[in-house]
């Protein structure tokens, strides 16, 4: 059996290796063995491997997301059976098989495309929960976000539009603008020190109570410049590597709040029934076409270095996905 491990912190395609491991044998009580069909490569995976995001210390297995079929189930497992499709909650999913406690797997619909299923764990619930849990948003309100062409950003655009909420979407290059307009972005602007002035020139005094920040640093500051008084900046990402920034004027005069979001604490600490209900709703949104997760390319484990190089580059139109048990039919 083959799995991916990173041996030290560094550039992912240089420090990740394909390792042969003994087969698991039979699962123990309460355990399942899952054959992983698809496993997305996320920015957070790359940051973990680089040592810039919370995660295991090397040497360690890799892979935040994965989905596949249960190959076998141990004694005492209920609600899941061999042959069922599941999404995996562990962080070692770049592997041909994983053995996990049954509570670390969530059943997914058979008719949910497996490449989509391999991308539902992290980004869609992050987008949904940030939109729902920090401020009260009403139809016609505005939300602003940076890294708008990221997977989370695209889910924010679609979920907000589904609820009648308008989005200001901040990107770093002109070439990213049209693709976001094509999926329903109301306003797309390139970041800059005058972002607040340009946003207000477009939306006037409309209510803009929520900013979603993936980067920190000056980009976070620019988002805060756009908010209505009493608004909230929610940071969920480490992209710039710089501290989040708001000014005393933001905090004192305008009552702007800065909060953080991490899915590990925000969802996975909740009761099992809440987690299952969250993913059931997300799966249904994918089946309805409200949400979609574009795929740039798929690679087998034998193509690991090429897959990681592809995932490391900018300008992609979707995720790179590993297919650990060979190309999908």
JOCOR-V646627 format. One record per pair of residues at least 12 apart in sequence whose ideal C-beta (glycine too) atoms are under 7 Angstrom apart, sorted by sequence separation. I is the first residue (numbers start at 1). J is the second residue. D is the distance in Angstrom with one decimal. If there is no record, write none. Layout:
<<I:J:D> <I:J:D>>
//
This chain:
<<4:16:5.6> <5:17:5.9> <70:82:5.1> <88:100:6.7> <157:169:6.6> <211:223:3.9> <246:258:5.4> <49:62:6.4> <70:83:6.5> <143:156:7.0> <211:224:6.5> <220:233:6.4> <233:246:6.4> <297:310:5.9> <307:320:5.5> <4:18:6.1> <5:19:5.1> <69:83:6.2> <70:84:4.9> <90:104:5.2> <244:258:6.0> <296:310:6.8> <69:84:6.9> <89:104:4.6> <187:202:5.6> <211:226:6.7> <220:235:6.5> <307:322:5.9> <2:18:5.5> <3:19:5.6> <69:85:5.7> <70:86:6.1> <88:104:6.6> <89:105:6.8> <153:169:6.7> <169:185:4.7> <174:190:6.2> <211:227:5.6> <2:19:6.9> <45:62:6.1> <88:105:5.8> <89:106:6.7> <143:160:5.7> <171:188:6.3> <173:190:6.8> <2:20:5.9> <3:21:5.6> <45:63:6.6> <67:85:6.8> <68:86:6.9> <167:185:5.7> <169:187:6.7> <172:190:6.8> <208:226:6.1> <209:227:6.9> <45:64:5.5> <67:86:6.8> <86:105:4.0> <87:106:4.8> <167:186:5.3> <168:187:4.7> <169:188:4.6> <170:189:5.8> <171:190:6.0> <172:191:5.9> <208:227:5.8> <209:228:5.4> <216:235:6.3> <1:21:5.1> <44:64:5.9> <67:87:4.8> <86:106:6.1> <166:186:4.4> <208:228:5.0> <211:231:6.7> <213:233:5.6> <296:316:4.6> <67:88:6.6> <86:107:5.7> <87:108:5.1> <148:169:3.4> <168:189:6.8> <170:191:5.1> <207:228:5.4> <209:230:6.9> <210:231:6.5> <213:234:6.7> <219:240:6.5> <296:317:5.9> <299:320:6.8> <301:322:6.4> <1:23:5.3> <42:64:5.4> <66:88:4.5> <80:102:5.6> <86:108:6.2> <143:165:5.9> <145:167:6.9> <148:170:5.8> <149:171:5.5> <209:231:4.6> <210:232:5.8> <211:233:4.5> <212:234:5.6> <213:235:4.4> <214:236:6.0> <215:237:6.2> <216:238:7.0> <224:246:4.6> <296:318:4.1> <42:65:6.3> <84:107:5.9> <85:108:5.1> <148:171:5.5> <157:180:6.5> <161:184:4.4> <208:231:6.7> <209:232:6.7> <214:237:3.3> <217:240:4.0> <233:256:6.6> <235:258:6.9> <294:317:5.8> <295:318:4.8> <296:319:6.3> <297:320:5.6> <298:321:5.0> <299:322:5.8> <300:323:5.7> <301:324:5.2> <39:63:5.1> <139:163:6.8> <140:164:6.7> <141:165:5.5> <142:166:4.8> <143:167:5.4> <144:168:4.0> <145:169:6.1> <146:170:4.3> <210:234:6.9> <212:236:7.0> <215:239:4.3> <216:240:5.0> <220:244:4.6> <221:245:4.1> <294:318:3.2> <295:319:5.8> <296:320:5.5> <40:65:4.5> <77:102:4.6> <80:105:6.4> <85:110:5.8> <127:152:5.1> <131:156:6.6> <139:164:3.3> <145:170:6.6> <158:183:6.4> <170:195:6.7> <214:239:5.3> <215:240:4.5> <217:242:3.2> <220:245:5.1> <221:246:6.5> <229:254:4.8> <230:255:4.6> <231:256:5.4> <232:257:4.6> <233:258:4.9> <234:259:5.3> <235:260:5.3> <236:261:4.3> <298:323:5.2> <39:65:6.0> <71:97:6.7> <126:152:5.4> <139:165:6.6> <142:168:6.0> <144:170:6.8> <157:183:5.7> <158:184:6.4> <196:222:6.9> <216:242:5.0> <217:243:7.0> <224:250:4.8> <229:255:5.6> <293:319:6.5> <295:321:5.5> <300:326:6.0> <39:66:3.9> <64:91:5.4> <66:93:2.8> <80:107:6.3> <149:176:4.4> <157:184:5.6> <195:222:4.2> <199:226:4.4> <216:243:6.0> <218:245:6.4> <232:259:6.1> <234:261:5.3> <300:327:6.4> <63:91:6.7> <65:93:6.1> <123:151:4.2> <127:155:3.7> <131:159:5.9> <137:165:5.3> <157:185:5.1> <191:219:5.8> <216:244:4.6> <217:245:6.2> <38:67:5.7> <63:92:6.0> <123:152:4.8> <127:156:4.6> <131:160:6.4> <154:183:6.2> <196:225:3.1> <227:256:5.6> <36:66:4.8> <37:67:6.2> <63:93:3.6> <87:117:5.8> <149:179:6.8> <195:225:6.1> <196:226:4.9> <298:328:6.8> <37:68:4.2> <61:92:3.7> <63:94:3.5> <124:155:5.2> <128:159:5.9> <149:180:6.0> <168:199:5.7> <191:222:6.0> <195:226:6.3> <213:244:6.7> <36:68:4.2> <37:69:6.7> <62:94:5.1> <63:95:6.9> <89:121:7.0> <123:155:5.7> <127:159:5.6> <148:180:5.9> <224:256:5.5> <16:49:6.5> <35:68:5.0> <87:120:6.1> <12:46:5.2> <15:49:6.3> <34:68:4.9> <35:69:5.4> <61:95:6.7> <87:121:5.8> <34:69:6.7> <34:70:5.5> <35:71:4.9> <55:91:6.9> <12:49:4.5> <34:71:6.5> <148:185:7.0> <32:70:5.2> <33:71:4.7> <33:72:4.9> <9:49:6.9> <10:50:6.8> <148:188:6.9> <9:50:6.1> <32:73:4.9> <67:108:6.5> <9:51:3.5> <32:74:6.9> <6:49:4.7> <31:74:4.4> <30:74:6.0> <27:72:5.5> <29:74:5.1> <32:77:6.1> <146:191:6.6> <16:62:6.4> <26:72:6.7> <27:73:6.3> <28:74:5.1> <29:75:4.7> <30:76:5.1> <27:74:3.7> <29:76:4.9> <30:77:6.2> <67:114:6.0> <32:80:6.2> <9:58:6.2> <8:58:5.1> <67:117:4.0> <7:58:5.7> <67:118:4.6> <6:58:5.2> <7:59:5.0> <34:86:6.1> <66:118:6.3> <6:59:7.0> <65:118:5.8> <5:59:5.5> <6:60:6.4> <34:88:6.4> <39:93:4.6> <65:119:6.4> <5:60:6.4> <39:94:5.3> <144:199:6.9> <5:61:5.4> <6:62:5.5> <65:121:4.7> <156:212:6.3> <4:61:6.7> <5:62:6.7> <36:93:5.8> <64:121:6.9> <65:122:6.0> <3:61:5.5> <4:62:5.1> <64:122:6.0> <168:226:6.9> <4:63:6.6> <36:95:5.8> <36:96:6.5> <35:96:6.9> <36:97:6.6> <142:203:5.9> <35:97:5.5> <36:98:6.3> <152:214:6.7> <34:97:6.5> <33:97:5.7> <34:98:5.3> <142:206:5.5> <144:208:6.1> <150:214:6.3> <142:207:6.6> <33:99:5.0> <141:207:4.9> <142:208:4.1> <143:210:4.8> <144:211:4.9> <145:212:3.9> <146:213:5.9> <147:214:3.8> <31:99:5.8> <32:100:6.4> <141:209:6.5> <146:214:5.9> <147:215:6.0> <31:100:6.8> <143:212:6.6> <146:215:5.4> <31:101:5.9> <32:102:5.2> <30:101:5.7> <31:102:6.7> <34:105:6.6> <27:99:6.0> <30:102:5.7> <24:97:6.5> <32:105:6.1> <137:210:6.6> <146:219:4.8> <135:209:4.7> <24:99:4.6> <135:210:4.9> <38:114:5.0> <134:210:6.3> <37:114:5.1> <38:115:5.5> <146:223:6.2> <40:118:4.9> <44:122:6.9> <38:117:7.0> <39:118:5.8> <40:119:4.8> <144:223:5.6> <38:118:3.7> <42:122:6.1> <130:212:5.6> <144:226:5.2> <4:94:3.7> <147:237:6.7> <3:94:6.7> <4:95:6.7> <3:95:3.8> <147:239:6.2> <2:96:5.2> <1:96:5.1> <1:97:5.6> <135:232:5.4> <134:232:5.2> <134:234:5.4> <130:234:5.3> <130:236:6.4> <126:236:6.1> <134:259:6.4> <162:290:5.3> <130:261:5.5> <158:290:6.0> <158:291:5.6> <126:261:6.9> <155:291:6.0> <126:263:5.4> <129:266:5.7> <125:263:6.3> <129:267:6.5> <179:317:6.8> <122:263:6.1> <125:267:5.7> <151:293:6.5> <125:278:5.7> <125:282:6.2> <124:282:4.7> <120:279:6.6> <120:282:5.4> <120:283:6.6> <120:286:6.8> <124:291:5.8> <151:319:6.4> <103:272:6.5> <106:275:6.9> <106:276:6.1> <116:286:5.2> <112:283:5.4> <106:279:5.0> <109:283:5.6> <112:286:6.1> <119:293:4.0> <108:283:5.7> <112:287:6.1> <111:287:6.8> <116:293:5.3> <109:287:6.8> <89:268:7.0> <115:295:5.2> <53:238:5.7> <52:238:6.0> <52:241:6.5> <47:238:5.9> <87:279:6.6> <119:319:5.9> <118:321:5.7> <115:321:5.7> <114:328:6.7> <94:322:5.8> <96:324:4.8> <95:324:6.0> <96:325:5.7> <94:324:6.8> <46:311:6.5> <41:307:6.5> <46:312:6.4> <41:308:7.0> <41:311:4.1> <41:319:6.6> <40:319:4.8> <41:320:4.7> <40:321:5.1> <41:322:6.7> <39:321:6.8> <18:301:5.7> <38:321:5.3> <39:322:4.6> <38:323:5.7> <39:324:6.3> <18:304:5.6> <37:323:6.7> <16:304:6.3> <36:324:4.6> <37:325:6.3> <36:325:6.7> <35:325:5.8> <37:328:6.9> <13:305:4.8> <16:308:6.1> <13:308:3.8> <12:308:4.5> <13:309:4.9> <4:301:6.8> <2:301:5.5> <13:312:6.6> <4:304:6.2> <12:312:6.3>>
//
